């Protein structure tokens, strides 16, 4: 990325970038998306890729359930054994639709955001890069080619998979709470929201070669802002049709969070050395 004027003061984070600040961030992110024609196509592509993948997965799951016909044959001439086998066969045939289909849909919902960050990484990297460039150089066209933008995707994919693995681990720990009436869904929702927020921010951080020890500086100090963004995104995803824009808006919002901070100061205060060739985002003063 082309660095901006060194005399331009870096944009500062809000005084209290907490839960509310993160929760409200989708609003300016949506406005940013609608105002910049050049990045809209990169917002649509990951969305389509994610829905195609999940559509295929759900269709495959339903097909497998259709061809799977559980049978219980006790190899006995007893009338009771034959009756019991028929009852169990019919019961399990009905149960597979009652249990497995909702399970597939629930798993799809709670993994949609993070898995989407993995499969749509190449598109999200371009979207994040162009968002960052528009924020730091609003009047200039992007100087980099698409090939250059795609060259950073391997690191981003690796980091996105790492986030997914951690989310799966914490999701498994949160699942037993679903047995608790009324509030049992809260731990699972918060886990999903947190890792969704982390994933959105991680797109910009990984693309700029920041590794886990660099990322911890922001993840620890801005955890409420990140959680607020994740909660807002998960709530938006629950709304029919509105949820279709969750992923690109989240990527833009995560990039906005990334551009809010003076990374040189943050890394210096944490005693860390910036990656070789790292250029911290500098947003022109308005």
C-alpha positions in Angstrom: 0.0 0.0 0.0 1.2 3.5 -0.8 1.9 5.4 2.4 0.2 8.7 2.9 1.7 12.1 3.9 3.9 11.6 7.0 2.7 14.9 8.3 -0.9 13.8 8.4 -1.9 12.9 12.0 -3.2 9.4 12.5 -6.8 8.9 13.2 -7.5 8.3 16.9 -9.8 5.7 18.4 -13.0 6.9 20.0 -12.5 8.0 23.6 -14.4 4.9 24.8 -14.4 2.4 22.0 -16.5 -0.1 23.9 -19.4 -2.3 23.3 -21.7 0.4 22.1 -19.0 1.9 19.7 -18.5 -1.6 18.1 -22.3 -2.3 18.0 -22.9 1.0 16.1 -20.1 0.5 13.6 -22.2 -1.4 10.9 -24.0 1.9 10.2 -21.0 3.9 8.9 -19.7 0.6 7.3 -23.0 0.4 5.3 -22.8 4.0 4.3 -19.2 3.5 3.2 -20.2 0.5 1.0 -23.1 2.4 -0.6 -20.9 5.4 -1.3 -18.1 3.7 -3.1 -19.0 2.0 -6.4 -15.6 0.5 -7.0 -15.8 -1.9 -3.9 -19.4 -3.1 -4.3 -18.4 -5.9 -6.6 -16.0 -7.3 -4.0 -18.8 -7.1 -1.5 -21.1 -9.3 -3.6 -18.5 -12.0 -4.6 -17.8 -13.4 -1.2 -21.5 -13.3 -0.4 -22.3 -15.4 -3.4 -19.4 -17.8 -2.7 -20.5 -18.4 0.8 -24.1 -19.0 -0.1 -23.2 -21.4 -2.9 -21.0 -23.4 -0.5 -23.6 -23.6 2.2 -26.4 -24.3 -0.3 -24.3 -27.3 -1.6 -23.6 -28.5 1.9 -27.2 -28.3 3.0 -28.4 -29.9 -0.2 -25.9 -32.7 0.2 -27.0 -33.3 3.8 -30.7 -33.5 2.8 -29.8 -35.9 0.0 -27.9 -38.1 2.3 -30.8 -38.2 4.7 -33.1 -39.0 1.8 -31.1 -42.1 0.7 -30.3 -43.2 4.3 -33.1 -45.5 5.4 -32.4 -47.0 8.8 -33.8 -50.5 9.2 -34.1 -52.7 12.3 -34.3 -56.4 11.5 -33.8 -58.7 14.5 -33.8 -61.8 12.3 -36.5 -63.4 14.3 -39.8 -65.1 13.5 -41.3 -63.6 16.6 -44.3 -61.4 15.9 -43.1 -59.0 18.6 -39.6 -58.8 17.2 -41.1 -58.0 13.7 -43.4 -55.4 15.2 -40.6 -53.8 17.3 -38.4 -53.7 14.2 -41.0 -51.9 12.2 -41.7 -49.4 15.0 -38.0 -48.6 15.4 -37.5 -48.3 11.6 -40.4 -45.9 11.2 -39.4 -44.0 14.4 -35.8 -43.5 13.3 -36.9 -42.6 9.8 -39.0 -39.8 11.2 -36.4 -38.9 13.8 -33.7 -38.3 11.3 -35.7 -35.4 9.8 -36.7 -34.0 13.3 -33.1 -34.1 14.7 -30.6 -34.0 11.9 -32.1 -31.3 9.6 -32.5 -28.8 12.5 -28.9 -29.7 13.6 -27.5 -29.0 10.1 -29.3 -25.7 10.0 -28.2 -24.7 13.5 -24.6 -25.6 12.7 -24.8 -23.7 9.4 -26.1 -20.6 11.2 -23.5 -20.6 14.0 -20.6 -21.2 11.6 -21.8 -19.2 8.6 -19.8 -16.1 9.5 -16.5 -17.7 10.4 -16.5 -20.2 7.6 -17.5 -17.4 5.3 -14.4 -15.6 6.3 -12.3 -18.7 5.3 -13.9 -19.5 1.9 -14.3 -15.9 0.9 -10.8 -14.8 2.1 -9.5 -13.8 -1.4 -12.5 -11.5 -2.0 -12.5 -10.2 1.5 -8.8 -9.4 1.3 -9.4 -7.3 -1.8 -12.5 -5.7 -0.2 -10.5 -4.9 3.0 -7.5 -3.5 1.0 -9.7 -1.2 -1.1 -11.6 -0.1 2.0 -8.3 0.7 3.8 -7.0 2.5 0.7 -10.2 4.6 0.4 -9.9 5.5 4.1 -6.3 6.5 3.8 -6.2 7.9 0.3 -9.8 8.8 -0.5 -9.1 10.8 -3.6 -6.7 8.5 -5.3 -7.3 5.3 -7.3 -5.8 2.0 -6.0 -2.2 1.7 -7.2 -2.0 -2.0 -6.8 -3.1 -4.8 -9.2 -5.5 -7.5 -8.3 -2.6 -10.0 -8.5 -0.8 -8.1 -5.8 -3.9 -8.0 -3.7 -4.4 -11.8 -4.0 -0.7 -12.5 -3.1 -1.4 -12.0 0.6 -4.3 -14.5 0.7 -2.4 -17.6 2.0 -1.5 -16.0 5.3 -5.1 -14.7 5.6 -6.5 -18.2 4.9 -4.2 -19.7 7.5 -5.2 -17.2 10.1 -8.9 -17.5 9.3 -8.7 -21.3 9.7 -7.0 -20.8 13.1 -9.9 -18.6 14.2 -12.4 -21.2 13.0 -10.6 -24.0 14.9 -10.7 -21.9 18.1 -14.4 -21.1 17.6 -15.2 -24.8 17.1 -13.5 -25.6 20.4 -15.4 -22.9 22.4 -18.6 -23.7 20.6 -18.4 -27.3 21.8 -17.9 -26.0 25.4 -20.9 -23.8 25.0 -23.3 -26.4 23.6 -24.2 -28.0 26.9 -25.7 -24.6 28.1 -28.4 -25.0 25.4 -30.0 -27.4 27.9 -30.6 -24.5 30.3 -34.1 -23.0 29.7 -34.4 -19.4 28.4 -30.8 -18.2 28.7 -29.0 -21.3 27.5 -28.4 -19.9 24.1 -26.5 -16.8 25.4 -23.0 -18.4 25.8 -23.2 -19.9 22.3 -24.4 -16.6 20.9 -21.5 -14.7 22.6 -18.9 -17.2 21.4 -20.2 -16.8 17.8 -20.3 -13.0 18.1 -16.8 -12.8 19.6 -15.1 -14.9 16.9 -17.2 -13.2 14.2 -15.9 -9.8 15.4 -12.3 -11.1 15.6 -12.6 -12.6 12.1 -13.8 -9.3 10.6 -10.9 -7.4 12.2 -8.4 -10.2 11.4 -8.9 -9.7 7.6 -7.2 -6.4 7.7 -4.5 -7.4 10.3 -3.5 -10.6 8.5 -3.4 -8.8 5.1 -0.9 -6.4 6.6 1.4 -9.2 7.8 0.5 -8.8 11.5 0.9 -12.0 13.4 -0.8 -13.3 16.5 1.6 -11.5 19.0 0.9 -8.3 17.2 -2.9 -8.9 17.1 -3.1 -9.5 20.8 -2.4 -5.8 21.5 -5.7 -4.8 20.0 -7.7 -8.0 20.9 -7.0 -7.4 24.6 -7.4 -3.7 24.7 -10.4 -3.4 22.4 -12.2 -6.6 23.2 -15.5 -4.9 24.1 -15.5 -3.0 20.8 -14.8 -6.2 18.9 -17.6 -8.1 20.8 -20.0 -5.2 20.1 -19.3 -5.5 16.4 -19.8 -9.3 16.5 -23.1 -8.9 18.4 -24.4 -6.4 15.9 -23.4 -8.6 13.0 -25.0 -11.7 14.4 -28.3 -9.8 15.1 -28.3 -8.4 11.6 -27.7 -11.9 10.3 -31.0 -13.0 12.0 -33.0 -10.6 9.9 -34.1 -12.1 6.6 -32.4 -10.5 3.5 -30.7 -7.9 5.7 -28.4 -10.7 6.8 -27.2 -11.2 3.2 -25.0 -8.1 3.6 -23.5 -9.2 6.9 -20.1 -10.5 5.6 -19.1 -7.5 3.4 -20.3 -5.0 6.0 -18.4 -6.8 8.7 -15.2 -6.8 6.7 -15.6 -3.1 6.1 -16.3 -2.4 9.7 -13.4 -4.6 10.8 -11.1 -2.6 8.5 -12.5 0.6 10.0 -11.5 -0.6 13.4 -8.0 -1.5 12.1 -7.6 2.0 10.7 -8.7 3.7 13.9 -5.5 3.0 15.7 -1.9 4.3 15.6 -0.3 0.9 15.1 3.2 2.3 15.4 2.4 3.6 18.8 0.5 0.5 19.9 3.3 -1.9 18.9 6.0 0.4 20.4 4.1 0.6 23.7 3.8 -3.2 23.8 7.5 -3.6 23.1 6.9 -5.3 19.7 8.7 -4.7 16.4 6.4 -4.1 13.4 6.7 -6.6 10.5 9.2 -5.8 7.8 7.7 -3.4 5.3 4.7 -2.7 7.5 2.9 0.6 6.7 0.5 1.7 9.4 -2.8 3.2 8.2 -2.9 7.0 8.3 -6.2 8.6 7.7 -6.1 12.2 6.4 -7.5 14.9 8.7 -10.9 16.2 7.7 
